[in-house]
Amino acid sequence: MDQVLTASAPSLPPSDTALGAPTAMRAPVATLQMRSILAGIGGYLPERIVTNDELAATLDTSDAWIQERTGIRQRHIAGPHETCAFMATEAARIALADAGAVPADVDVIILATATPDQAFPATALRVQAALGCGGYGFDLSAACSGFVYALSMADSLIRSGAVRGALVIGAEVYSRILDWTDRGTCVLFGDGAGAVFLRAGPGSGSADDQGILSTHLHAQGSQGDILFVDGAVGRPDLSGVLKMQGREVFRHAVNRLSETVSEALAANGLAQDAVDWLVPHQANLRIIDGIGRKLGLPPERVVVTVDRHANTSAASIPLALAEAWHDKRIRRGQLVLMEALGGGLTWGSALVRM
Ligand code: ACO
């Protein structure tokens, strides 16, 4: 059964009846509600780049096959010092500096990853220590949808008034969980980290507000075996590598992501031409192009990094966002739609006015 959580649809103003006074005698109702402003964005990519041709030197594949089926030309692969925590910390430092924020402004760190450095402590707390933040933090596991899930959790905490500053990070070292002899999977992924710093700000509850307008999350555990990692701590009997039924994942991605972008727009009463930018999870150029076409967006309004980063799972959206933010394609006031699907299955969207 599909599990649906609408984390933050716009709230309605209180009804006249509830207020108990004649409408004519009252000033217009201004509904104040907290919004999560994307105050700063950062990304980190490992120094080492591996091209398709380099993979083809040891694997029965080719640059032409990989580019034609996926759009991927190269990926970044972490060196020994580029741990999940290291890359996450570097991305977070850039996000904080971009926001003009200091570690004391961080009340919570939510780090989405499928490749933590250790079972515990949470990688989020290694980042907390490296940055010198207070507050609290935890890791979140939702595979490639992890960043959208983490953004939704942080947004809920800010809206509730529980926190005022949140670091949301997606960080992955998929190179550790790939079978480098399996051409069907190892060519698809890369390593990296992306981060946003969210700051509480005022909103009116309208789609014109700055900040996160809505998030929608879904999961379907019954599809868990089409994309999974065959491994766990203390299980040397398992292979520990990623397994995937590529065509099935592709089919679900196209269908579920189409639904979730429609859902995000409908929840906010917005037409598809209101979207300025699509910042999709970067798994496959053919999936990205399909969603862009569904939204009627010209390719120049779709942020694409899969050609250079490959699929960095939970890091892919914040890395793409960081690139288009720092090169000044995405600007304040513009409407950005993010969407992702990943192992679980998990999927979801976030609609944000920058
Ligand atoms: N190089 C050369 N040939 C390959 C390679 C490769 N790297 N990988 C597979 N092949 C071969 C297969 O062995 C098969 O050969 P055969 O016909 O002799 O048996 C042939 O290519 C076709 O294989 P398919 O798996 O059917 O190829 P398909 O067109 O479906 O493309 C792909 C595979 C790229 C994985 C595609 O299914 C896909 O992108 N799926 C989505 C998966 C995805 O994005 N996963 C990421 C995680 S989930 C997410 O982030 C959304």
Boltz pocket constraint, residues with backbone or C-beta under 6 A from the ligand:
constraints:
  - pocket:
      binder: B
      contacts: [[A, 60], [A, 61], [A, 62], [A, 65], [A, 66], [A, 69], [A, 70], [A, 144], [A, 183], [A, 184], [A, 185], [A, 187], [A, 188], [A, 227], [A, 244], [A, 245], [A, 246], [A, 247], [A, 249], [A, 250], [A, 253], [A, 281], [A, 282], [A, 283], [A, 284], [A, 311], [A, 341], [A, 342], [A, 343]]
      max_distance: 6.0
